[in-house]
Amino acid sequence: MIELSISTRESIEEVAELEEEWRQLHADCSYQSVFNGFDFFMASISVFPAADTKLYVLVATGVTGVAAIFPFQRSRIRNTWGRLWQLEYAAQWESDKLYPLIRRGFEEAAWLALAQYLSANRAYWDRLQLVEIPEGLAATSALQRAFRPPHYWVRVGDDNVSPIIGLDRPWSERWQGHRKMRKKVARMQNAFGDRMRFQVFDGKEDWRTCIGLYLELESKGWKAGRVGIGKDEYTSLFYWNFLSRLAVRNGLRIGILFIDDTPVAAEIAYVEGSKVYFSHGTYDESFSTYSPGMVSTCLFLQYFHDGTYVDGDFLAGYAGYMTPWADRMLGSRKLQILRISPRLLLLFPDKVKRKLLRRKRNKGRKSNRRTSL
């Protein structure tokens, strides 16, 4: 059995010192994502407010070096049980399917080391909550085995799904399989002819100009002040920080649909190895008759086909029209572990009584309905 020891990093400065180890581990981890990369993490924790929250990054180390990083935080929350310390992922704002960095071949040892550490440091947490655990990964089963009654209460359920598009399929095959897609593109091409063009920028030098155009489009549409990369001050600051980091590392792609020299729709994607994360899209509502958002998304998809990319992830919370385009839907799970402490045991009887009373009342209502029928 591989033996690992765990240490903590509880400040931005301490986490920043992990950059080299983080990047090396990210390149060889069991679930590599742009959202568990060093750049996303640092951009997020540097910008978003974190009231009643403390960084609690756990680093598992063995004889070969760093084997796992659990990018957690401790949050002070209030719920049915009173005020609790909740252990959860840090950098959750604007994220998708976060997962710890665990070196390939170290999954079992890493989760066991985490369980042993948390059991030995029970005073630092009351509840562990992990969301959007991608299906097929070890976290759910490993933690259910490690945390059992009577000292822990574990609940697992389904979470968000994400459309996954196979980018290694020939574009001609996808194009022929989606008549609605073809009609919308043809309609706009017929309306504007050579005045319409779609261009993808790799973000190395012109990313600032492109993001400026994107934000201008977003500010004119239904997303303004509600969702999107410019919805508020903190979100804007985060994206300028994060996208600058991606651009330097060739991980940013921006697609813009023009009529003449006027942008009418735009897309933003992140690139991590052979995977593409289709993250943002917006359009000029004055052109809505032509469905510019769908046309732009279609042309953006075409750009990534027939090359070195394998999967396109449209993330949880995707637009509904993406479902027919997906080759599969990636499910996820959410997990909650409650540490049973003496303080919580005092609250259990009242909670159980309330549940029993609710069940009794509901049973009475059903009985009355049957009688009336």
C-alpha positions in Angstrom: 0.0 0.0 0.0 1.2 3.5 -0.9 1.6 5.7 2.2 0.9 9.4 2.0 1.1 12.2 4.5 -1.1 15.3 4.4 -0.1 18.9 5.1 -2.2 22.1 4.8 -1.9 25.4 2.9 -4.1 28.1 4.4 -3.1 31.3 2.6 -2.9 32.5 -1.0 0.8 33.0 -0.5 1.3 29.4 0.6 -0.7 28.1 -2.3 1.2 30.3 -4.8 4.4 28.5 -3.7 2.9 25.3 -4.9 2.7 26.4 -8.5 5.4 24.1 -9.9 4.1 21.0 -8.1 0.5 21.9 -9.0 1.3 22.2 -12.7 3.4 19.0 -12.8 0.6 17.1 -11.0 -2.1 18.6 -13.2 -0.3 17.2 -16.3 -0.4 13.7 -14.9 -3.6 13.5 -12.8 -6.6 11.2 -13.1 -9.0 14.0 -14.0 -7.4 16.9 -15.8 -9.6 19.9 -16.3 -9.1 23.6 -16.9 -11.1 24.1 -13.7 -8.7 22.3 -11.4 -5.7 24.0 -13.0 -3.5 26.4 -11.1 -4.5 29.4 -13.2 -8.2 29.0 -12.6 -7.7 28.4 -8.9 -5.5 31.4 -8.3 -7.6 33.8 -10.5 -10.7 32.8 -8.5 -9.4 32.9 -4.9 -7.7 36.2 -5.7 -10.8 38.0 -6.8 -14.1 36.6 -5.4 -15.2 37.6 -1.9 -14.9 34.9 0.7 -16.7 36.0 3.9 -16.7 33.4 6.7 -14.4 31.3 4.5 -10.8 30.0 5.1 -8.5 28.3 2.6 -7.8 24.7 3.5 -5.8 23.2 0.7 -4.6 19.7 1.6 -1.5 18.3 0.0 -0.8 14.6 0.0 2.9 13.7 -0.3 4.7 10.4 -0.7 8.2 9.2 -1.3 7.9 10.3 -5.0 6.7 13.8 -4.1 3.3 15.4 -4.3 0.6 12.8 -5.1 -2.6 14.7 -4.6 -3.9 18.2 -4.0 -7.4 18.7 -2.5 -8.2 22.4 -3.2 -10.6 22.9 -0.3 -11.9 25.7 1.8 -13.6 25.8 5.2 -16.9 27.8 5.2 -18.9 28.8 8.2 -22.5 28.1 7.3 -25.9 28.0 9.1 -28.4 25.2 8.4 -30.8 22.9 10.2 -28.0 21.8 12.5 -26.9 25.3 13.5 -23.6 26.9 12.6 -21.2 24.4 11.0 -17.7 24.3 9.4 -18.3 23.0 5.9 -15.4 21.6 4.0 -15.9 22.2 0.2 -14.1 23.1 -3.0 -12.5 26.5 -3.0 -12.8 28.4 -6.3 -16.4 27.4 -6.9 -17.4 30.6 -8.6 -17.7 30.2 -12.4 -16.4 26.6 -12.1 -17.6 23.3 -13.6 -17.1 19.7 -12.4 -14.3 20.4 -10.0 -12.2 17.5 -8.8 -9.0 17.1 -6.8 -5.7 16.6 -8.5 -4.6 13.0 -8.0 -1.6 11.4 -9.7 -2.6 8.5 -12.0 -2.4 5.3 -10.0 -2.8 7.0 -6.6 -6.6 7.3 -6.4 -7.1 4.7 -3.7 -4.1 5.8 -1.6 -5.1 9.5 -1.9 -8.7 9.1 -0.8 -7.6 6.8 2.0 -5.1 9.4 3.2 -7.7 12.1 3.0 -10.2 10.0 5.1 -7.5 9.3 7.7 -6.5 12.9 7.9 -10.1 14.2 8.3 -10.8 11.5 10.9 -7.8 12.6 12.9 -8.7 16.3 12.6 -12.4 16.2 13.3 -12.4 19.6 15.1 -11.7 21.4 11.8 -14.9 20.3 10.0 -18.5 19.3 10.5 -19.6 18.5 7.0 -17.8 17.6 3.8 -19.7 18.6 0.6 -18.5 17.8 -2.9 -20.6 18.6 -6.0 -20.6 17.7 -9.7 -18.3 14.6 -9.2 -18.0 13.3 -12.8 -19.4 9.8 -13.2 -16.8 7.0 -13.3 -14.4 8.6 -10.8 -13.4 7.1 -7.5 -14.4 9.8 -5.0 -18.0 8.7 -4.3 -17.3 5.0 -3.7 -14.0 5.7 -1.8 -15.5 8.1 0.6 -18.6 6.0 1.2 -16.3 3.1 2.2 -14.2 5.3 4.5 -17.0 7.2 6.3 -19.6 5.0 7.9 -22.2 5.1 10.7 -22.3 5.7 13.6 -19.7 8.4 13.5 -20.6 9.8 10.0 -23.8 10.2 8.0 -23.3 10.0 4.2 -25.7 11.1 1.5 -25.2 10.7 -2.3 -27.4 11.9 -5.1 -27.4 12.8 -8.8 -26.1 16.2 -9.9 -25.9 18.1 -13.1 -25.3 16.6 -16.6 -23.1 18.0 -19.4 -23.4 17.5 -23.2 -20.2 16.0 -24.6 -19.5 16.4 -28.3 -17.0 14.1 -30.1 -14.6 16.4 -31.9 -12.7 13.5 -33.4 -15.7 12.7 -35.7 -15.6 14.0 -39.2 -17.4 17.3 -39.5 -19.1 16.2 -42.7 -20.7 13.4 -40.7 -22.1 15.7 -38.0 -23.1 18.3 -40.6 -25.2 15.8 -42.5 -26.8 14.5 -39.3 -28.3 17.8 -38.2 -30.7 19.3 -40.7 -31.9 22.1 -38.4 -28.3 23.2 -38.0 -27.8 23.3 -41.8 -31.0 25.3 -42.3 -30.1 28.0 -39.8 -26.6 28.5 -41.2 -27.9 28.5 -44.8 -30.6 31.0 -43.9 -28.0 33.5 -42.6 -25.6 32.9 -45.4 -28.4 33.5 -48.0 -29.4 36.7 -46.2 -25.9 38.3 -46.0 -23.8 36.4 -48.5 -20.1 37.5 -48.5 -20.8 40.1 -45.9 -21.0 37.3 -43.3 -17.7 35.8 -42.0 -16.7 33.9 -38.9 -13.2 34.2 -37.5 -11.5 32.3 -34.6 -8.7 34.1 -32.7 -6.2 32.1 -30.7 -5.9 34.8 -28.1 -2.1 35.1 -27.9 -2.0 38.8 -29.0 -5.5 40.0 -29.7 -7.4 38.5 -26.8 -8.0 41.8 -25.1 -9.6 43.4 -28.2 -11.7 40.3 -28.7 -12.9 40.2 -25.1 -13.8 43.9 -25.4 -16.0 43.1 -28.4 -17.5 40.1 -26.6 -18.4 42.3 -23.5 -19.9 45.0 -25.8 -22.2 42.4 -27.4 -23.0 40.9 -24.0 -23.9 44.3 -22.5 -26.5 44.9 -25.3 -28.4 41.6 -24.8 -30.5 39.8 -22.3 -27.4 38.7 -20.3 -26.5 42.2 -19.3 -26.2 42.5 -15.5 -27.6 39.0 -15.0 -25.2 36.3 -16.2 -22.1 36.2 -18.3 -18.5 37.3 -18.0 -19.4 41.0 -17.3 -22.4 40.5 -15.0 -20.8 42.4 -12.1 -17.5 43.9 -10.9 -16.1 40.7 -9.3 -16.9 38.5 -12.3 -15.3 40.9 -14.7 -12.2 41.1 -12.7 -12.0 37.4 -12.4 -12.3 36.9 -16.2 -9.8 39.5 -17.1 -7.4 37.7 -14.8 -8.2 34.2 -15.8 -8.4 34.8 -19.5 -5.0 36.6 -19.5 -3.5 33.5 -17.9 -5.1 31.2 -20.5 -4.0 33.4 -23.4 -0.3 33.3 -22.3 -0.5 29.5 -22.3 -2.4 29.2 -25.6 -5.5 27.9 -23.9 -8.0 30.5 -25.1 -10.1 30.6 -28.3 -12.5 33.3 -29.2 -14.9 33.0 -32.2 -16.6 36.1 -33.6 -19.4 36.2 -36.3 -19.2 39.4 -38.3 -21.6 41.1 -40.7 -19.3 43.4 -42.6 -17.1 44.6 -39.7 -19.8 44.5 -37.1 -19.8 41.6 -34.5 -23.2 40.0 -34.2 -22.3 36.9 -32.1 -19.3 35.6 -30.2 -18.1 32.5 -28.5 -15.4 31.7 -25.9 -13.7 28.4 -25.3 -10.9 27.1 -23.2 -8.5 24.5 -24.4 -6.8 21.9 -22.2 -4.8 19.3 -24.1 -7.2 17.5 -26.5 -10.3 18.8 -24.7 -12.3 22.0 -25.5 -14.6 23.7 -23.0 -17.3 25.6 -24.7 -17.9 28.1 -22.0 -19.6 31.3 -23.1 -21.7 32.7 -26.0 -23.5 35.9 -26.7 -25.2 37.7 -29.6 -26.7 41.0 -30.8 -30.5 40.7 -30.3 -31.2 43.0 -33.2 -30.2 40.0 -35.5 -32.2 37.5 -33.5 -34.4 36.7 -36.6 -31.4 34.8 -38.0 -30.5 32.9 -34.8 -26.9 34.3 -34.8 -26.1 32.5 -31.5 -26.8 29.1 -32.9 -25.1 29.9 -36.2 -22.0 31.1 -34.3 -21.9 28.0 -32.1 -22.2 25.8 -35.1 -19.3 27.5 -36.9 -17.2 27.4 -33.7 -17.8 23.7 -33.5 -16.7 23.2 -37.1 -13.4 24.9 -36.3 -12.5 22.3 -33.7 -13.4 19.3 -35.8 -11.0 17.2 -38.0 -8.0 18.2 -35.9 -6.2 17.2 -32.7 -9.2 17.7 -30.4 -11.1 14.8 -29.0 -13.9 16.0 -26.7 -16.0 19.2 -26.5 -17.6 19.9 -23.1 -20.6 22.2 -23.0 -20.5 22.2 -19.2 -23.3 21.8 -16.7 -26.0 24.4 -17.0 -25.8 24.3 -20.8 -28.3 25.7 -23.3 -31.1 23.2 -24.1 -30.6 23.4 -27.8 -27.2 21.6 -27.4 -28.8 18.3 -26.3 -29.5 17.0 -29.9 -25.9 17.9 -30.9 -24.3 15.9 -28.1 -22.8 12.4 -28.6 -23.3 11.6 -24.9 -24.4 13.2 -21.7 -21.8 13.1 -18.8 -23.6 12.7 -15.5 -22.2 13.7 -12.1 -22.9 13.0 -8.4 -23.0 15.1 -5.3 -21.8 13.8 -1.9 -22.3 15.1 1.6 -20.7 13.6 4.7 -21.9 14.9 8.1 -19.7 14.3 11.1 -21.8 13.1 14.0 -20.7 15.1 17.0 -22.2 15.3 20.5 -23.6 18.7 19.6 -25.4 17.3 16.6 -26.7 14.3 18.6 -28.5 16.7 20.9 -30.3 18.1 17.9 -31.2 14.7 16.3 -34.3 14.0 18.6 -36.0 17.3 17.7 -35.2 16.8 14.0 -36.6 13.2 14.1 -39.8 14.4 15.9 -40.4 17.0 13.2 -40.0 14.5 10.4 -42.4 12.0 12.1 -45.0 14.8 12.6 -44.7 15.8 8.9 -45.1 12.2 7.8 -48.1 11.8 10.1 -49.8 15.0 8.8 -49.1 14.0 5.1 -50.5 10.5 5.8 -53.6 12.1 7.3 -54.1 14.3 4.2 -53.8 11.4 1.8 -56.4 9.4 3.9 -58.8 12.4 3.8 -58.4 12.6 0.0 -59.3 8.9 -0.4 -62.3 9.3 1.9 -63.6 12.2 -0.1 -63.3 10.3 -3.3 
